[in-house]
Amino acid sequence: MILSSNQLVVASRYMPMTTKHRPAEDSQDVAELCDALFGFIRAFGLHRTDETPCGVPMSVSEAQAMTLLLEGPATPSQLADRLALARSTVSRLLERLDTEGWIRRRPDPADGRSTQVVLTARGHRTADRVLAARHARLSGLMAKIDEPDRADIVRALRLLAEAAHVS
């Protein structure tokens, strides 16, 4: 089934805010963005902490860290910057990945005071599985959207991400 942009707007209103609970200064644009954004977050499963939206049993941050490590070794600070997370949060995230046997730490050849994080063979297999599941889920999602609307969705998401980083 292919959804038109009008059907997507209706579907995204999974649980819209009522006027009663909206701040008085909220514009209609902000209210609609809030409804659409949080409707998507819930419908896609981004609110779950125990599983990625693609059904892999790990947090979204863990999955993103592992897919970033497919590009090569990184220091914890580099991962924190790429994930837009506090260093202490990344430290706890890396402990969980290490406990699962997905990563290992090694001295940074460029800076003996620092460490690099690398995927283990098991971590590579898991990260590859995460990428395959992500691709399958997003391909299925895009297949339900009219082709002319697909580029608009990607463009809107990029604009939102850019605006969020500038703020």
C-alpha positions in Angstrom: 0.0 0.0 0.0 1.4 3.4 -1.0 0.5 6.3 1.3 0.0 9.8 -0.1 1.4 12.8 1.8 -2.2 13.5 3.1 -2.4 10.0 4.4 1.0 10.4 6.1 -0.1 13.5 7.9 -3.2 11.7 9.2 -1.2 8.6 10.1 1.4 10.8 12.0 -1.3 12.1 14.3 -0.9 8.9 16.3 -1.5 10.9 19.5 -1.7 14.6 18.8 -1.4 17.2 21.6 -4.7 18.7 22.5 -5.2 22.4 22.4 -5.7 22.3 26.2 -2.2 21.1 26.8 -0.4 23.2 24.2 1.5 26.3 25.4 -0.5 29.5 24.4 2.4 30.8 22.4 2.6 27.7 20.2 2.0 28.5 16.6 0.0 26.1 14.4 3.2 25.2 12.6 5.0 24.2 15.8 1.9 22.3 17.0 1.7 20.4 13.7 5.5 19.7 13.7 5.2 18.4 17.3 2.3 16.1 16.4 4.0 14.8 13.3 7.4 14.4 14.9 6.3 12.6 18.0 3.8 10.6 16.0 6.6 9.4 13.8 8.9 8.7 16.8 6.2 6.4 18.4 5.1 4.8 15.1 8.7 4.0 14.0 9.7 2.8 17.5 12.5 5.4 18.2 11.1 5.8 21.8 12.1 2.2 22.7 15.3 1.8 24.7 15.7 -1.9 24.5 15.4 -2.4 20.7 16.2 -0.5 17.5 13.2 0.4 15.3 14.5 -2.3 13.0 14.1 -5.0 15.7 17.7 -5.4 16.8 17.9 -5.9 20.6 20.0 -2.9 21.5 19.5 0.8 21.9 19.6 3.2 19.0 22.8 4.8 20.3 24.5 1.4 20.6 23.5 0.5 17.1 24.7 3.9 15.8 28.0 3.6 17.6 28.6 0.1 16.1 27.8 1.2 12.6 30.1 4.2 13.0 32.8 1.8 14.1 32.4 -0.1 10.8 34.2 2.9 9.3 37.2 2.2 11.4 38.7 2.8 14.9 37.6 5.8 16.9 38.4 7.3 20.2 35.6 7.6 22.8 35.7 11.4 22.3 35.3 11.0 18.6 32.3 8.7 19.1 30.8 11.2 21.6 31.1 14.0 19.1 29.6 11.9 16.2 26.8 10.6 18.4 26.1 14.0 20.0 26.3 12.4 23.4 28.1 13.3 26.6 31.4 11.6 27.1 30.1 9.9 30.3 27.2 8.6 28.4 29.5 7.2 25.7 31.7 5.6 28.4 28.7 3.7 29.8 27.6 2.8 26.2 31.1 1.4 25.5 31.0 -0.6 28.7 27.8 -2.3 27.5 29.2 -3.0 24.0 32.4 -4.4 25.6 30.4 -6.6 28.0 28.6 -8.1 24.9 32.0 -8.8 23.3 31.2 -6.4 20.4 34.2 -4.0 20.9 37.7 -3.9 22.3 39.9 -1.1 23.3 43.5 -0.6 22.2 46.1 2.1 22.7 45.8 4.9 20.2 48.9 4.8 18.0 48.7 8.6 17.5 48.4 9.4 21.3 49.6 6.9 23.9 47.4 8.6 26.5 44.3 7.7 24.6 42.5 4.6 23.5 40.8 3.6 20.4 37.6 1.5 20.1 37.4 -1.2 17.5 34.8 -3.8 16.6 35.6 -7.4 17.3 34.7 -10.1 14.7 31.4 -10.6 16.6 30.9 -6.8 16.7 31.4 -6.7 12.9 28.7 -9.4 12.3 26.3 -7.6 14.7 26.9 -4.2 13.1 26.4 -5.7 9.6 23.1 -7.2 10.9 22.1 -3.8 12.2 22.8 -2.2 8.8 20.9 -4.9 7.0 17.9 -4.6 9.3 18.0 -0.7 9.0 18.1 -1.0 5.2 15.2 -3.4 5.1 13.0 -1.4 7.4 13.7 1.9 5.7 13.2 0.4 2.2 9.9 -1.0 3.3 8.9 2.4 4.7 9.9 4.3 1.6 8.0 1.7 -0.6 4.8 2.8 1.1 5.3 6.5 0.2 4.5 8.0 -3.2 7.8 8.4 -5.1 7.4 12.1 -5.6 7.1 12.6 -1.9 10.2 10.6 -1.0 12.7 13.4 -1.8 10.6 15.9 0.1 10.8 13.7 3.2 14.5 13.3 3.0 14.9 17.1 2.4 12.7 17.9 5.4 14.6 15.6 7.7 17.9 17.1 6.6 16.5 20.7 7.2 15.3 19.7 10.7 18.7 18.1 11.5 20.6 21.1 10.3 18.3 23.5 12.2 18.8 21.4 15.4 22.6 21.5 15.1 22.6 25.3 14.5 20.5 26.0 17.6 
